[in-house]
Amino acid sequence: MNMHLMTDQIITDWQPHYERLFGKFSLELSHRLAASPLFSDDALAMLIEKSPRDAYHVNYSQKTPGNPPKRREGEIKGLSGRDVLDVVKNGNIWINIVKPAAVDPAYGKLLDEVYGEFEARVPGFTSYKRNLTLLISSPNVSVKYHSDVPGQSLWQVRGTKTLYVYPNSAPFISQPALEKLILGQLRETDMPYEPWFDDYAEVHTLDAGKMIHWPLNGPHRVVNGDMLNVSFTTEHWTNELRRHYAVNYANGILRSRAKLSHLSQQVTGLSYYAKLALAGAVKFTPLNPQRQKVYTVDFCVDPAAPEGVRDIESYQFAK
C-alpha cells in the first residue's frame, strides 16, 4: 500500500515555550493525522489481515468502569480485516498492532516524521529505538492503570477517549514496582492502583486530532467514548532515559539479591557509574532476570459471539 502522507507539519499548535515543558510535564497538542488515509478502514483492515502472530495482540475484559480487573489475550483466525473491524465497532475488544511498519513502510515514515519534528523543536532532544503501536478499540473499552518503561505519547486519530495521567512518583508508582517493571517481573497492567488516585490525576479528553506526551514512567489509564476508537502510541529512548533505566535496573538487582532498601535514583556521580557497570554486567550475561513474556491465549475473535469473543482451549506463546 503506497499512501501519501501530508507534507505540512504534523503538530499544528506548537508554541516556542513548549520546548521547556517537553518531557517534564504533560503536554497536549493538536495534529493533522485525523485525515490521514493510514487510519482509514481500508488501511486498518489490511494491517489486521497481514500482521503475523508476533505483531499483534487482541485483548478482552469485562465492561467495568475505570479499572477493569483482568485482561485476556486472544487470537484472530479465518476472518477478513473488515470482519474484525465490525467486531471492534460492536463488541468489547481492542487490537494492538505493534509492528505496522513491517506491513506497510508508510507507518515507519510517519514515525520518522513525528520525531523529526520534535527533534527540530526541542534543543538537545535526540531519540532512538523508536516504535509506533496502532490501537483499534471498541466503544467504552477501558485500559487498566499502568506505566510504560520508554518515553511515551498517545495520538488520537478517530473517536474520543479520556486519559488519566498520574504523578510519576510514590505513592502512584513506587520505586520497587518500577524496578520490577523494568526487570520484567511485573507486567505494565499489574501496577498497584487505588481508586483515590483519581483525585490527583490530570484528566485529558482526547478528541480526534489531539495527542499528549507525559513524563517518563507516568502511570495512566484510558476510558474510550461510546464509539470506535483508533489511536497510536509512540515510544522512544534518549541517552537520559537510558540512564534512568540503567539505575532502576541496577537498583532492582540490588534490592532483590542484596536485600538493600534505601537506593538512590541519581543518574550522575560515582554511584551512578557503579550501577551502570552492574546493570551491564548482569543484563548481558545469563544472570539477566529478564525473560521472554509469555501470553496465554484463551479466546478467539468471533462475529457471532457475545461481545465478539469465543472461548477456546488455552495455549501459550512467548515474545
HELIX and SHEET records of a PDB file:
HELIX    1   1 PRO A   16  ARG A   20  5                                   5    
HELIX    2   2 LEU A   33  ALA A   35  5                                   3    
HELIX    3   3 PRO A   37  PHE A   39  5                                   3    
HELIX    4   4 ASP A   41  LYS A   50  1                                  10    
HELIX    5   5 ARG A   53  ALA A   55  5                                   3    
HELIX    6   6 GLY A   81  ASN A   90  1                                  10    
HELIX    7   7 PRO A  100  VAL A  103  1                                   4    
HELIX    8   8 PRO A  105  ARG A  121  1                                  17    
HELIX    9   9 GLN A  175  LEU A  183  1                                   9    
HELIX   10  10 GLU A  188  ASP A  190  5                                   3    
HELIX   11  11 PRO A  195  TYR A  200  5                                   6    
HELIX   12  12 ASN A  239  ARG A  257  1                                  19    
HELIX   13  13 GLY A  269  LYS A  283  1                                  15    
HELIX   14  14 PRO A  306  GLY A  308  5                                   3    
SHEET    1   A10 LEU A  27  SER A  30  0                                        
SHEET    2   A10 LYS A 210  HIS A 213 -1                                        
SHEET    3   A10 GLY A 151  ARG A 158 -1                                        
SHEET    4   A10 ASN A 229  TRP A 237 -1                                        
SHEET    5   A10 TYR A 128  SER A 137 -1                                        
SHEET    6   A10 ILE A  93  ILE A  97 -1                                        
SHEET    7   A10 TYR A  56  TYR A  60 -1                                        
SHEET    8   A10 ARG A  72  GLU A  75 -1                                        
SHEET    9   A10 VAL A 294  VAL A 301  1                                        
SHEET   10   A10 VAL A 309  ALA A 318 -1                                        
SHEET    1   B 4 SER A 142  HIS A 146  0                                        
SHEET    2   B 4 HIS A 220  ASN A 224 -1                                        
SHEET    3   B 4 LYS A 161  VAL A 165 -1                                        
SHEET    4   B 4 GLU A 202  LEU A 206 -1                                        
END                                                                             
